[in-house]
Amino acid sequence: MALVFQNSLALLTLLAVSSLLNPTSCFNPKLFNVSKVQSNSDWSPAGATWYGSPNGAGSDGGACGYGAAVEQAPLNSLISAGGPSLYKSGKGCGACYQVKCTTNKACSGNPVTVVITDECPGCTSESVHFDLSGTSFGAMAISGEAEELRNAGILQVQYRRVECNYPGKTITFNVDSGSNPEYFATLVEYEDGDSDLKSVELKQALDSDTWVPMQQSWGAVWKLNWGSELKAPFSIRLTADSGNTIVANNVIPAGWQPGQTYRSLVNFAT
């Protein structure tokens, strides 16, 4: 009995310690499969700076096109601009990473999950660079030491890629204000999983077979210049860089309007 009790106590202690070390986040990140990215214990070095207001979201939406959503749930200003290797000419928009620091006395060493929402074209002094929002940079600090950590200005950090997971959120399409009956463009956001979109395709009403490839316009915005009137409702098929595919059937309704947001009923599995 004593041995069983001791083993049980040890297990409970291990679980308690684990719960303290695991970071909390509004979007519950998960680590990628080891064969795709890296093992749970593997972290890679990167440079980190911060921009914008100390407790803000960097810039107003940034080069991915997310707008005011970066300040709202579920992102809550925990975002980052990425150097070229992270932004990937916009293909890196929406990707989730964990970052942590240990090189400053104000560092907590605990991971913070951030989403790529902006570009830092000049961040090339390291092969990987995060230009974090003031909120994200401060979140790496010991409680009460966020300002001291931000005063450091630049840090060497550790990072790893994680899956995005937005509980209660489905993939959302924000129709670009420049869209018209012959030209359709949309911002894609809140993709769970690896969030790197390799392709976006559109299918018009009454066409059960033809998926038309859309082109990346800028950031997380994809476009289709059809040249004649498009027939709604539209279904949209998304293919992630991993090869996973998901279809939002009839997500853009007949009578759609530029500037409107349409929420699907689907998301990638995590």
N, C-alpha and C positions, 0 to 999 in steps of 0.2 A: 504493500500500500504506500509506504513512504516513497519508494522509487517512482510509482505512478504519480503521486502528488508532486514530487519534485519535477518530473518531466512536464506535467501540466502547468506548474507554476512557471517553468522556464519558457514554455510556449506562449503563455499569456504575457510574460514580460517582453518577449520578442515582438509580439503583435503590437503591444503598447508603444515600444520604441519605434516600430515601423510606422505607426500612425502619426507619430510626431515628426518623422523625417519626411514623409510623403507630402508634397506641396498640395495646397488646395487651390482650385481654380474654378471659375465660373464655367469653363468649357471642358473640364475633365479630360485632360490630354491622356492619350495612351501611347506607349512606345510602339514603334514600328516592329514588324517581324524582323528577327535578327538577320535573316538572309537578305532582306531588302536594304536595311540601313546599318544597324549596329546593335551590339548586345546592350543589355540594361546597364552594364557598368562602364561602357565606353563613352567617354566625352572627348570632344576635340577642342583645340584652342581657337580663340577668335579675339578680335579687338572690339571694344564697345565704347561708345560715346553717347551723349544724349542731346536732345534739341527741343525747342519749344519752351513752354512754361514749366516750372518745376513740378507741378502736379497736374499737367495737362496731357494731351494726346499727340504731342509732336506738332503736326500741322493739321489743317482742316481737311481731313480725308486723305490727302496725299495722292501720290501718283498711281494708285490702284483704282481710285474712283469711289471709295466707300463713303465719302462725305462725312456727315455728322454721325454716322453709325459707329465710328471708331470711339466715340465718347460714351456710347450707350451700351447697355447690356446686349449681348454677353461679352463684348470686347472690353468695355469699361476702361478705356485708355491704355490697356496692357498690350501695346503694339510696338512695332519697330519699323524703321526704314531699313532696307537692306542694301549692302554694297552689291556690285554687279553679280557676284556669284550666288547671292540670295534672291535678288529681285528678278534675275533671269529675263530681262526685257519684258517684265510683266507676268511671265508664266509662273513666277514664284509668289504672286499675290495670293494671300489667304493661307499660306503654309504656316504651320505651327512649330515652334521651337521652344525648348527649355534652355534658359541661360542661368548661370550662377557665377558668383565671384568669391575668391578666397584671398586675393592679393592685397586687400586693404583691411585695416583693423575694423572698419565699419561694415565689412561684408558679413552676411549671415551664413553663407555657404549653402543656403537653401535654394532650390531651383524655382525660377519664375517662368511661367509660360506666356509667350508673346506670339502675336500674329503679324506676318509681314503685310503692311498696308501702304508702304511708301518706298521711294527709291532714294538712295544716297549715292549718286554717280561718282562723287569724289572720294568715296570711302574705299580706297584701293591700297592703303599702306600695308594691309594684311590681306591674305587670300580670302578670308571671311571676316566681315565686319557688320556689326549691329549698331545702327544709330537709333538708340532707344528713345521712347518718349520719357519725359521726366518722371512720370508715374512708374514706368517699368524699371528705370534705372534705380529709383529710390526703393522699389520693392525688393531689390536684392540685399538691402541693408538690414542690420540688426534693428529691432524695434526702437524707434526714437532717434536713429542715426541716419535717416534718409538724406537729410540736408548735407551732413558731413560727407556722405558717399558721393552725392552729386558734385560737391566741391572738388572732388578728385578729377572730374572732367573726363578722363579717359582711363579705361581699365583693360587689363587682360582677363578674359572670362573663359569659361568652359561652356560648350553648347552641345545639344543633341536634337535631332529631329524627332518629333512626336506626331501622332495622329491628332487631328482636330476632332473634337466631340462636343457638339452644342446641344445639350439636352433640351428637348421640346422644340427645337428649331428644325425647319425643313428648308431645302434649297429655295432661294428667293431670287426673283428676276426683277430688276429695276429697269424699266424701259427708258432708254435714252431720250432726252427731250428733243433731239434732232430726228427722231424716227418719223416716217411718213408711210403712206400706203405701199410704196415701192422699195422702201429702205427700212430695215429693222435692226436696231442695235439694243443690246441689253447688258447690264451689269449682272454678274452671277456671284452670289455670296452665300455664306454659311454652309459650305460643303464639308461634311464630315470626312474622316479618313485622311488620305495624304493631301487632298485639296489642290494638287497640281493638275490642272486640266490640260490634257493633250489635244483634245478636239471638242468642238461643240457643233451640233448639227440640228437643223430645223426641218420639220415636216409640216406641210400645209394641210388644211382641211380637205377631205375627200380624196386624199392621196395616201394609200395604205402602204406603199412600197418605197417611195423616194425620200431619202434623207439628203438634204442639201448642206454641204459643209459651210459653216460660218468662218469668218476670218477674225483673228484677234485684232481689235481696233487699237486699243491702248489699255494698259493696266489689266483690270479684270473685266473689261468691256469687249464683247464679241458682236460682230456685225454681219449683215447679209444685204448686199446691194443687188436686188433682184431685177430691176429694170422694167418691171410691169407690176400690176397690183398683186400683192400677196393675199392669199385666201386664209383667213383665220377661221377657227381657232388653230393655234400652232402647238405642236408637240416639240419638245426639245430633248435631245439626247446628249448626255455628257459622258465623255470618256476620260478617266483620270490617267495620269502618267503610269500608274501601276497596271493599266489595262482594264480596270474595273469600269463597267458601263452602267448607267442608270437612265431611265426615260421618265420625263415629266409629261404625262399625256395631257394634251389640251390645256396646258398651263396658261397660255396666253389666249384669252377668250375673244370671240367675235366682238367687235366694237372696242377693242383695246385702245388705250390712249397713251401718247407720249408722256413721260414723267410719272406714270403710275407704277406701283409695285404689285407684283403678282406672286403669291406664295404657292409652291407646289405641295404635294402630299408625300413627297419622297425625299430620301437622303441616302448617301452611301452607308453601308454597314460598317461598324467599327468593332 
